[in-house]
C-alpha cells in the first residue's frame, strides 16, 4: 500500500515514468491535467498551476491496496509530502531537459 510521489522539473520524465508504471498494472496518476490541477493567482499576482487539494486529498485517502504512483511538480505539493511513503526526484542534465521541452513545443505547433 505504498504511495509514491514522482517529482522533478519539466522534461525530467515524470509523465513517461507514470505511464510505464500504469501499463505495468499499478495505479498511476499524472497530475498535469485539469482533473488534478488548476490555475490560481499567487499573492504576487503570477499564474500558478497547482494541485486541486480536495482531489488530491480524496486520491490519497482512498488508496487502499497496491502501489499508488503520483507524478507532478506543483508549488503546493509540499502540503502532501507527509502522506506519501516515498518521494522520488527525477533529474536530467539541463541540455536534455531543454531538448525535451523544445520537442514538446514543436509537436504542439502541428496540432
FENPE-V344476 format. One record per pair of residues at least 4 apart in sequence whose ideal C-beta (glycine too) atoms are under 6 Angstrom apart, sorted by sequence separation. I is the first residue (numbers start at 1). GAP is how many residues later the second one is. D is the distance in whole Angstrom. If there is no record, write none. Layout:
((I,GAP,D) (I,GAP,D))
//
This chain:
((8,4,4) (13,4,5) (42,4,5) (57,4,6) (58,4,6) (92,4,4) (21,5,5) (31,5,4) (51,5,5) (63,5,5) (92,5,5) (8,6,6) (22,6,4) (31,6,6) (42,6,5) (21,7,5) (6,8,5) (39,8,5) (40,8,5) (18,10,4) (39,10,6) (40,10,6) (6,11,5) (18,12,5) (37,12,6) (37,14,6) (38,14,6) (15,15,5) (36,16,6) (36,19,6) (51,23,5) (60,23,5) (50,24,5) (56,24,6) (50,25,6) (51,25,5) (50,26,5) (48,27,6) (26,41,5) (27,41,5) (28,41,5) (29,41,5) (30,41,5) (31,41,4) (26,43,6) (21,48,5) (18,51,5) (18,53,4) (14,57,4) (3,60,6) (2,65,5) (3,65,5) (4,65,5) (5,65,5) (6,65,4) (7,66,5) (13,77,5) (12,78,4) (5,79,5) (12,79,6) (12,80,5) (3,81,5) (8,81,6) (3,82,5) (4,82,5) (5,82,5) (6,82,5) (7,82,6) (8,82,4) (2,83,5) (8,83,6) (11,86,4) (11,89,4) (11,90,5) (10,91,6))
//
